[in-house]
Amino acid sequence: MKILVVRFSSIGDIVLTTPVIRTCALQINAEIHYLTKPGFKSLLEGNPYISKIWTLDDDFNNLTDQLKAERFDYVIDLHKNIRSLKLCFNLGVKRYTYNKTIWEKFLIVNFKIDILPKLHVVDRYIEAVKKLGVINDDKGLDFFIDPSTDISGIKPFGPYSVAVIGATHFTKRLPIQKWVELINNNITTQFVLLGGPGEKEAANIIIAQCGKNVINLAGLTSLQQSALLISEAEIIITNDTGMLHIAAALKKPIISLWGGTLKEYGFWPYYPDGIDLNSNFEVKDLGCRPCSKFGRNDCPKGHFKCMYDLDVNKIDL
């Protein structure tokens, strides 16, 4: 059996598809191919359950022709947008997909009516392949670190915790002053700041207001280096972002910080059955929360209470 799994983006969403990859490969002996955007290919390289990684390029018709030649038995569409639907239609093979809970999220964002399914998105992904005879093996997420990854010149001496200060959207990011407060309340803990190039300025401000127990690596590490640093850390403090799910895949203790989105969307840290190393920090019973499905570039109310009212004094490392 030959299966094409489709998920174009982003970091966390792709990591969350790994149980589908593993269970299909092991339980029904499927040959797994995976289609994603070029920028996310490194997330999947080294995964022993994937036979081939395809990348979405500008020549969609050429890609479709190449995929047709592979003669897939099934497509598992875990992106479920117009482009993935068009691809599946062009390939002309049986398509399985999942419930994106679009209506449920619309109701809770706009009317605060909560009919969200009490299921993690991983379990919804697995439901997409149940008709193929696949069940959840409850072994959690996979992330494979390249053995050649080197952090010898940047890894701190002694125990440390990682603070993932970035996120794609403003309403998912803990404000700079709250990070300063959190770090200065834990002066005996050595911190490593991780984030993308866009977090360099924020990291510099944090460094300037904190003690010598902080190492700024924001924008300075590859994805693989960040993952290796996370794997060797004592605890990960992170916004609702892709590194949260990499940390869960590496079975690390996590303190997850939630602003304008909800963990109940199905994106809390997903561990193997019987393991729960996550502590959620959020402002509950805030009437304007959630304010969006994915996050926003500003607070629609102007006060950003979901993050500014987060009591980081309760985070004791």
N, C-alpha and C positions, 0 to 999 in steps of 0.2 A: 504494500500500500504506500502511495506517495501523496504527501500532504504539503500544501503551501499555507503557511501561517502569515497573515498580513497585519502588521501594526507599524505605521509610518513613524510615529513619534509618541511620547518624548521619553526622557530617561526613565522616570518612575513607571510609566505605563508599559514600557517594553520589559523592564525587569519583572513586572507583575504578570506578564504572559509566560514566564519560564516554567511554571508548573504544568501548563498545557503542553509545552514542548516536551518536557520530560515524560509525562504520563503517556502521551501518544507514542513516543519512541519506545518506551519500555513495555507498555501494556498491550499495544496492538502491533508492535514491531514496524511502525511507520517510518519511512524515510522522510525526514523533515527538512523542508526548504523554508526560508524566512525572507519576507520582503519588508524593507524599511527604508528610511531616508539615509543618504550617505553619512551624515553627521552622527548617526547612532549605530553604525556598523560595529564600532569597537565594543559596544555593550555585549555583543553576541559572539564575537570572536573568542575562540577557546571553549565554547559550549560544546561538549562532546555529543550532545543529542541533536545537533544541527548538521546536516550534510552539506548545505550550501546556503550562503547569504546573498540575496539579491538586493540591489539598491535602486530606488526610484530616481530616474534621471529625467532630463528634459524631453527625451524622445520616447514618449509613452507608447506609441504604436510599435516601435522596435522592441521595447521591453515586453509588450504583450505577445508579440510574435515569438520571442525567445521563451517565454513562459508556456505558451501553447505547445511548443516543441517538447516540453518536459512531460506532457501528458499526465497531469496531476489527476488523482482520483477525487480529491476534495480540496476545497479552499476553506480555511478557518479564518473568517474575517473578524478580527478583534479591533479594528478601527471603526468600521461601520460609518463611512461617510460617502459622499457622492463619488469620489475618486475610486475608493475601494469597491463600491457597488458596480461602477462602470467596468473596472478590471475583471471582476468576477463574471459579469455578463459577457464580456468579450472572450473569456476563457471557456465559457460554456460548460463548466463542471459544477457539481453539487456544492452549494455554499452553506456553511453553518456560521451563525453569528450569535450575539448575546444581547441581553437587555441593557441598554445604555441609561435607563431610568430618566429619560429626558422629561417626560411629563411629571414624574415625581419631583424632580429638581425644580421644575418650573413652579410647581405649587408651593414648595417650601420657601423658595426665594421670594416669590411675589405675594403669597398669601399666608405664609407660615403654617401651611397645612402639611403635616408630616405623615406621608404614606410611603416613605422610603422603605425598601425591603431591608430587613436586618441581615443582609448578606454582604460579605466582602466582595469586591470586584473580582478577585481570584476565583471565588466560588461561582460567580456569574460566568466567567470565562470557561470554567470547567463544564458548566451546564451546556455550553455550546457544543461540546464533543461527547456528551453522554450517549447520544444515539450511535456513536461509533464503538460503544462498549468501554469507554474510558471513565474511570472514577478518580476522585481526588485521593492522592496517596498521603496527604497530610504531612508532607515533608518540607513544606515551605517553599521559599524562593531560591533561585540559583543565581549566583554571580561568580564568575571564574576570573581570578586575577592572573594576569600574564606573569609566569615565573621570572621573566627577565626584568620586571618592573623594579626600578631602583629608587629608594628614598633615603639612601645612606647620607646624602648631603643635606637633607632637610628634616629628617626625623629628629625630634627633640630627645634629649637625654632624660631618662627616668619616665615614670608614668605620666600620662597626659589624657585630657579629654578633648574632643573635637567639638567646635561650635560651627555649624553650617549657617552662615549669616545671610545667605541669599535665597531668593525664590523668584520665579518668573514675574509674578505680579506683586504690586505694592501691598495689597491687603493681605498677603500671605507672609510679609516680612516683619519680624520683630523690629521695632524702631531702634536706632543706634543707641540712644540713651538707656533703653531697657537692657541692651546687651552689656553696656558699661556697668550698669547696676548689678546685673547678674554676676559678671566676672569679678567685680570688686567685693561682692559678698562672699566669694569663694577664693580668697587670696592664697590659700594653701594648694589650690589646684592649678596645674599647668595647662594652659589652653592652646590649642592650635585652631586658628581661624581658617575656614575653607569657604570658597565661593568662586564665582567666575570673574572675568575681567571687570564686569560692571560693579563688583563689590569692593574693588581696590580702595576707592575713596572712603567708603564707609569703614573698611577695616583700618585704614590709617587713622581715622578719627577715634576709633575704639582703642587702638594702640596708644595714642597720645594721652588718653584719659585713664588708662589702666596701668598696672604695675609691670614689672619685668617678667611676670609669669605668663605672658601672652606672646605667641609666635604668629606672625602674619604670613600666611601662605595663600591668601585669596588671589586668584588669577595667576598663580605661579605653578600650579600642578596640572598634570594631565588627569583624565578621568581614572585611569588605572592607578596613578600615584595617590589620588584622593581616596580611592577604595582601599589601597594598602594601608594608608594612614588610619583610616577608619577601622580596618580589621585589627590593628594593633593598639587602638585606643581603649581606655577603660569604659568610657560612656560617650554617647553622641547626643548633643543638644541640637535640635534642628527644626527649622520651619517645615511647613507642608511642601516638600520639594523632593526631587528625584533621589537625592542622597539618603533621605529617610528610608527609602525602599532598598537601596543598596546596603545600608546598615542592617536592615532586617534580614536581608539575604545572607549577610555575614554573621547573623545571630548575635548582634551586639545589643547591649542595653541602650535604650533610647528614651530621651525626654523630648516629646513632640509638642510643638507650639502651634496652636491653631488660632487664626484670626478670622477673616471674613468667610472662610469656608468651613465645612463640617467634616469631621472624621466619619460621620454617619453616611456620607456619600459612598462609603465603601473603600476608603483609601487609608485606613489606619495601618500601622506596621503589621505585617503578616508573617508570623512565625510558624515553625512546625507545630503539630498538634501537641498540646501539653506544655508548651513554652510560651510565656508572656513576659517579655523584658521591657515593655513599654509603659511609660507614665505620660498621660495626656495632661497638658495644661491649656485651659481655655477659660474664657469668661462666659459662664452659662447664664441663661435667662435674659439675654440681651435682645431686646425686641427687634432690632434691625439686622440681626444675624440669623442666617447667612444673607449676604448681600449679592451673591452671584454664584454661578456654577463653578467657575474656574478661577476666580480672583479678578480684581479690578486694578486699574492704575491709580485710583484715588479712592478715598472714603466718600461715599455718596452723602453722608451726613456731615462730613467735615470734622468729626471729633475723633474718629478712629479708636473708639473705646474698646473694641474687641482686642486690641493689642496694648494700648496705653494702660488699660485697667488690669492687665495680666499681672498677677502678683508674683514677680520673679523672686521675691524674698523667700518664698516657699521652696525654691529649688536649692537644695542643700546637697552639694557633691561630696 
